[in-house]
Amino acid sequence: MAKIRAGRVGEQLKKELSHIIQTELKDPGIGFMTVTGVDVTNDLSQAKVYISVLGSEEQKEATLKSLARGKGFIRSELGKRIRLRHVPELLFQFDTSIEYGSKIEKLLETINNEARMQ
């Protein structure tokens, strides 16, 4: 039962985090980013927030630092929007699955192009 609740809370956190970061967080260091997923522990004490950032490595690092600076504001806003006894601690991490998927897609495309040439 706890896993089902953690999943529902994770989806709600994802939706609210996306809205807070896009509309209310006024930090110029945050680039074009997307919240791709949220994994919440069963006791709802921590939430790993997976983000995908479009841009160079410097922009990715600047976005991660800006999110770390605004973590307190984001948690307080989440507390106002979601009725939980304790708002989970937020841990921001890069989601590399999109980059990995595009790399595999490019490799498959080159293989297909080589097969057509023969």
C-alpha positions as CSV (number, residue, x, y, z in Angstrom):
1,M,0.0,0.0,0.0
2,A,2.9,2.4,0.8
3,K,4.3,2.0,-2.8
4,I,1.0,3.0,-4.3
5,R,0.8,6.2,-2.1
6,A,4.5,7.0,-2.8
7,G,3.8,6.7,-6.6
8,R,0.8,9.0,-6.3
9,V,2.7,11.5,-4.2
10,G,5.6,11.4,-6.7
11,E,3.3,12.2,-9.6
12,Q,1.7,15.1,-7.8
13,L,5.2,16.4,-6.8
14,K,6.3,16.2,-10.4
15,K,3.4,18.2,-11.6
16,E,3.7,20.9,-8.8
17,L,7.5,21.1,-9.2
18,S,7.2,21.7,-12.9
19,H,4.8,24.5,-12.3
20,I,6.8,26.1,-9.5
21,I,10.1,26.0,-11.4
22,Q,8.6,27.4,-14.6
23,T,6.4,30.1,-13.2
24,E,7.6,31.2,-9.7
25,L,11.3,30.5,-9.4
26,K,13.0,33.7,-10.7
27,D,16.6,32.5,-11.1
28,P,18.5,33.4,-14.3
29,G,20.8,30.4,-13.8
30,I,18.0,28.0,-14.6
31,G,18.1,27.1,-18.3
32,F,15.5,25.3,-20.4
33,M,14.7,22.3,-18.2
34,T,12.1,19.6,-17.7
35,V,11.2,17.6,-14.6
36,T,11.2,14.1,-16.1
37,G,10.4,12.1,-13.0
38,V,10.2,11.9,-9.2
39,D,11.0,8.9,-7.0
40,V,9.7,9.1,-3.5
41,T,10.8,6.8,-0.7
42,N,8.1,4.7,1.0
43,D,8.2,6.9,4.1
44,L,8.0,10.1,2.0
45,S,11.1,11.6,3.6
46,Q,13.1,12.0,0.4
47,A,12.3,12.6,-3.2
48,K,14.8,12.2,-6.0
49,V,13.8,14.7,-8.7
50,Y,15.1,13.8,-12.2
51,I,15.6,16.8,-14.5
52,S,16.6,17.1,-18.1
53,V,18.4,20.3,-19.2
54,L,18.8,21.4,-22.8
55,G,22.2,23.0,-23.4
56,S,25.9,22.7,-22.7
57,E,27.5,21.1,-19.6
58,E,28.1,24.6,-18.1
59,Q,24.4,25.4,-18.4
60,K,23.5,22.0,-16.9
61,E,25.7,22.6,-13.9
62,A,24.4,26.2,-13.5
63,T,20.9,24.9,-13.5
64,L,21.7,22.3,-10.9
65,K,23.3,24.9,-8.7
66,S,20.4,27.3,-9.1
67,L,18.0,24.6,-8.1
68,A,20.1,23.8,-5.0
69,R,20.0,27.5,-4.0
70,G,16.2,27.6,-4.4
71,K,15.5,24.3,-2.7
72,G,14.1,26.0,0.4
73,F,11.7,28.2,-1.6
74,I,10.6,25.2,-3.6
75,R,9.9,23.1,-0.5
76,S,7.9,25.9,1.1
77,E,5.8,26.3,-2.0
78,L,5.2,22.5,-2.2
79,G,4.1,22.7,1.5
80,K,1.5,25.3,0.6
81,R,0.2,23.3,-2.4
82,I,0.3,19.7,-1.2
83,R,-1.3,18.5,2.0
84,L,1.5,16.5,3.6
85,R,2.6,16.4,7.2
86,H,6.3,16.7,6.1
87,V,7.4,17.9,2.7
88,P,10.1,15.4,1.4
89,E,13.7,16.5,1.1
90,L,14.4,17.2,-2.5
91,L,17.5,15.7,-4.2
92,F,18.0,17.0,-7.8
93,Q,19.7,14.7,-10.3
94,F,20.2,14.7,-14.0
95,D,18.1,12.3,-16.1
96,T,20.4,10.9,-18.7
97,S,17.9,8.6,-20.3
98,I,16.8,11.1,-23.0
99,E,20.4,11.7,-24.0
100,Y,21.0,7.9,-24.0
101,G,17.9,7.3,-26.1
102,S,19.0,9.9,-28.7
103,K,22.5,8.4,-28.9
104,I,21.0,5.0,-29.6
105,E,18.6,6.5,-32.2
106,K,21.6,8.1,-34.0
107,L,23.5,4.8,-34.0
108,L,20.5,2.9,-35.4
109,E,20.1,5.6,-38.1
110,T,23.7,5.3,-39.2
111,I,23.4,1.5,-39.3
112,N,20.3,1.8,-41.5
113,N,22.0,4.3,-43.8
114,E,25.0,2.0,-44.2
115,A,22.7,-0.9,-45.0
116,R,20.9,1.1,-47.7
117,M,24.3,2.0,-49.3
118,Q,25.2,-1.7,-49.8
